[in-house]
Each structure stands twice: as C-alpha cells, then as structure tokens.
Amino acid sequence: MQNFIRLTLLTIATLILSSSFVLAEEATSVDTQKFFEAYRKVAEQGNAKAQHILGVCYTTGYGIEQNSKEAAKWFLKAAEQGYAAAQCTLGACYAIGKGVEQDQKEAANWYRKAAVQGSVEAQHALGVYYARGLGVKKDWQEAVKWHRRAADQGNAASQHNLGVCYATGTGV
C-alpha cells in the first residue's frame, strides 16, 4: 500500500510539474540564457507569472544550471501572490520533496489554494489527497467534491475516480 501511495504522489507531481514545462520545451529556437535573464529581470520586479517561469527554468535547467531549491524559492514567491499555477506546482514540489522537504500537509495546503481558483490539476490532486488521507483527514465526501470539480473540467483521472466512487457508493 505504501508503494502505491508513493507511486500515486509521484504520478500526480510529475503531471503537474511536466505541464509547467511546456514553455521551456517550445522555446527551442530562443537563446536560453537570454530567455532566462529576461524573465529573471521581470521576476525580480515581483511579476508572479515570471517568477513561476523562472522556477520552471531552474527546475529544468533551461538557461541556467538546474537547481531545485532555487526553483522552489521562485515558485513560493509566485504562489504567495496567489498565482494558481505556482501554487499547484509548489504543492507538487512538497508532495515529492523536490527542492523542499517532503511534506504532505503543506502539499495539500498549496493544492487547496490552487484548487479553489479552478486549477484542474490541483483539484484532482486534492481529490486524491482526501481519498488517501494524505496531509488531510481522510474524507470521501471531500474527495468526491474535488474529483467532481476536476471531472467537470475534463480531467480523465478524476472522471475515472468519480466513476469508481459512484460504482462503489463511496462518498456519494
């Protein structure tokens, strides 16, 4: 069971983190160091989106040496400003301990902040957290609530999980 939970966390975090990296993958024709420096200047001025992008650059090594702790620092700056993508990404960092110490309660906290703003990835993650009791008290009704929100936005994994809940009568 412990391995299953670990695999579930890793899968969720990988999906969230990888969706943040699309920008880095699509910008192949750009001078990566110039790209990084341009965003660094804007990020240092407090722009949350640029701070999140800088965190992605540090995570992937795009334009700068890879540094997970520095990435988490920039994700936190953006997340504290209420930027949902950064909140969700920071939740994933806490979920797997990437750049920060692994802490499921803190992961759930950041996922919740992003989920209430409509982040489908965070809603799915929060559904899983409530279903498994990760960082929160196990609560099937809350799990269903968050899976339903993600499912309504087209998240296939939450659609599946919601279907299982209805089929078994769990939380509904």
Backbone torsions as a table, in degrees:
resi	resn	phi	psi	omega
1	MET	NA	-40.8	179.9
2	GLN	-61.2	-40.2	178.2
3	ASN	-66.1	-37.2	178.2
4	PHE	-63.4	-45.3	178.9
5	ILE	-62.2	-43.4	179.7
6	ARG	-61.8	-43.1	179.0
7	LEU	-65.8	-40.0	177.9
8	THR	-61.5	-46.4	179.0
9	LEU	-61.3	-45.0	-179.9
10	LEU	-62.6	-40.6	179.4
11	THR	-64.1	-47.8	179.6
12	ILE	-61.2	-49.0	-178.4
13	ALA	-62.4	-40.5	179.4
14	THR	-63.1	-43.1	178.9
15	LEU	-63.3	-43.3	-179.6
16	ILE	-67.5	-48.2	-179.1
17	LEU	-64.9	-41.2	-178.4
18	SER	-67.4	-32.0	178.4
19	SER	-69.3	-22.9	177.1
20	SER	-77.9	-15.9	-173.3
21	PHE	-95.7	2.8	-179.1
22	VAL	-56.7	-40.9	-179.6
23	LEU	-56.8	-47.4	-178.4
24	ALA	-62.9	-37.9	-178.9
25	GLU	-71.7	-32.3	-176.7
26	GLU	-83.0	-14.7	-173.9
27	ALA	-96.4	38.8	-173.2
28	THR	-68.4	-25.0	-177.9
29	SER	-86.1	-1.9	-177.9
30	VAL	-92.2	145.9	172.4
31	ASP	-66.3	112.3	-171.4
32	THR	-62.8	-36.9	179.6
33	GLN	-68.9	-38.9	177.2
34	LYS	-66.4	-40.1	176.8
35	PHE	-57.7	-50.9	-178.9
36	PHE	-59.5	-48.2	-177.4
37	GLU	-62.7	-39.0	178.5
38	ALA	-62.5	-44.5	179.4
39	TYR	-71.8	-32.5	178.5
40	ARG	-61.0	-43.5	-179.6
41	LYS	-61.2	-43.3	179.8
42	VAL	-70.0	-40.1	179.6
43	ALA	-62.3	-41.2	-180.0
44	GLU	-65.7	-20.3	176.4
45	GLN	-84.6	-2.1	174.2
46	GLY	101.8	8.0	179.9
47	ASN	-73.5	117.6	-173.9
48	ALA	-64.3	-42.1	-179.5
49	LYS	-63.3	-42.8	178.5
50	ALA	-65.6	-36.1	177.4
51	GLN	-63.6	-41.6	177.8
52	HIS	-63.7	-44.8	179.0
53	ILE	-62.0	-39.5	177.5
54	LEU	-62.5	-39.9	175.7
55	GLY	-60.6	-41.0	177.3
56	VAL	-62.4	-42.9	178.6
57	CYS	-59.6	-45.2	178.8
58	TYR	-66.0	-35.3	179.9
59	THR	-67.8	-41.1	-175.0
60	THR	-92.8	-14.9	-174.5
61	GLY	78.2	25.3	-178.3
62	TYR	-85.3	104.2	178.4
63	GLY	83.9	-2.8	-177.8
64	ILE	-157.2	157.4	177.6
65	GLU	-63.1	136.8	-179.0
66	GLN	-59.9	133.9	-178.3
67	ASN	-156.0	100.4	-175.4
68	SER	-64.8	-35.1	179.3
69	LYS	-68.2	-40.6	177.7
70	GLU	-66.7	-37.6	177.4
71	ALA	-60.2	-48.5	-179.0
72	ALA	-61.4	-35.5	177.8
73	LYS	-60.3	-44.6	-179.1
74	TRP	-73.1	-36.6	175.7
75	PHE	-60.5	-41.9	-179.6
76	LEU	-62.8	-43.9	179.5
77	LYS	-57.6	-45.1	-179.9
78	ALA	-70.2	-40.8	-178.8
79	ALA	-63.1	-39.9	-179.8
80	GLU	-65.2	-20.0	176.4
81	GLN	-88.2	1.1	177.6
82	GLY	89.9	13.7	-179.8
83	TYR	-76.9	110.4	-170.9
84	ALA	-59.2	-41.2	-179.4
85	ALA	-60.6	-39.8	179.4
86	ALA	-71.5	-36.9	177.7
87	GLN	-61.6	-43.6	179.4
88	CYS	-66.6	-43.9	179.1
89	THR	-63.2	-41.6	178.1
90	LEU	-64.4	-38.3	174.8
91	GLY	-58.0	-42.4	178.5
92	ALA	-64.7	-38.1	177.6
93	CYS	-61.3	-45.3	178.3
94	TYR	-66.8	-33.6	-178.6
95	ALA	-61.8	-38.7	-177.1
96	ILE	-111.2	-1.9	179.1
97	GLY	74.3	40.7	-179.9
98	LYS	-100.2	104.4	-180.0
99	GLY	86.2	-11.2	178.0
100	VAL	-140.4	165.1	175.3
101	GLU	-71.6	136.9	-179.5
102	GLN	-59.7	130.3	-176.8
103	ASP	-155.7	102.9	-176.0
104	GLN	-66.9	-32.6	178.3
105	LYS	-65.7	-42.7	178.6
106	GLU	-68.9	-37.3	176.3
107	ALA	-59.8	-47.6	179.8
108	ALA	-61.1	-38.4	178.8
109	ASN	-60.5	-47.3	-179.2
110	TRP	-72.3	-37.6	175.4
111	TYR	-59.7	-42.1	-179.2
112	ARG	-61.6	-44.1	-179.6
113	LYS	-60.6	-40.3	178.8
114	ALA	-74.4	-37.2	-177.0
115	ALA	-63.3	-41.7	-179.0
116	VAL	-67.0	-19.3	175.8
117	GLN	-88.9	-0.8	175.4
118	GLY	101.8	7.1	177.9
119	SER	-66.1	112.7	-177.1
120	VAL	-63.5	-37.4	179.0
121	GLU	-64.5	-41.5	179.5
122	ALA	-69.6	-37.5	177.6
123	GLN	-61.7	-44.4	177.5
124	HIS	-61.7	-47.9	-179.4
125	ALA	-58.7	-42.9	-179.3
126	LEU	-65.8	-36.4	174.6
127	GLY	-59.1	-44.2	178.1
128	VAL	-64.9	-42.9	-179.2
129	TYR	-60.1	-44.6	179.0
130	TYR	-68.6	-36.4	179.2
131	ALA	-66.7	-34.2	-176.8
132	ARG	-98.0	-12.9	-176.2
133	GLY	72.6	37.5	-179.8
134	LEU	-94.3	110.4	178.4
135	GLY	73.0	-4.4	177.9
136	VAL	-141.2	163.7	174.9
137	LYS	-70.1	134.2	179.2
138	LYS	-57.5	127.2	-175.8
139	ASP	-153.0	102.5	-175.6
140	TRP	-65.7	-32.7	178.9
141	GLN	-66.9	-39.6	175.7
142	GLU	-67.0	-39.7	178.1
143	ALA	-59.1	-45.8	179.5
144	VAL	-63.1	-42.7	-179.7
145	LYS	-57.0	-47.2	-176.7
146	TRP	-75.0	-36.9	175.6
147	HIS	-64.9	-38.0	178.4
148	ARG	-62.0	-44.1	179.5
149	ARG	-62.1	-43.3	178.9
150	ALA	-69.1	-40.6	179.8
151	ALA	-62.1	-39.4	178.9
152	ASP	-63.3	-22.6	177.1
153	GLN	-94.6	5.0	174.5
154	GLY	96.3	9.7	179.0
155	ASN	-71.7	112.4	-174.4
156	ALA	-63.7	-39.2	-179.3
157	ALA	-64.9	-40.5	177.7
158	SER	-70.2	-34.7	175.2
159	GLN	-59.9	-43.9	177.5
160	HIS	-62.1	-50.8	-178.0
161	ASN	-60.7	-38.9	178.3
162	LEU	-65.4	-40.6	176.4
163	GLY	-60.9	-40.8	177.9
164	VAL	-64.1	-40.7	178.8
165	CYS	-61.5	-43.3	178.5
166	TYR	-67.4	-40.2	-178.7
167	ALA	-64.7	-33.6	-177.9
168	THR	-98.9	-8.2	-177.5
169	GLY	72.2	23.9	-177.6
170	THR	-92.5	117.1	175.2
171	GLY	79.3	0.9	-177.7
172	VAL	-114.1	NA	NA
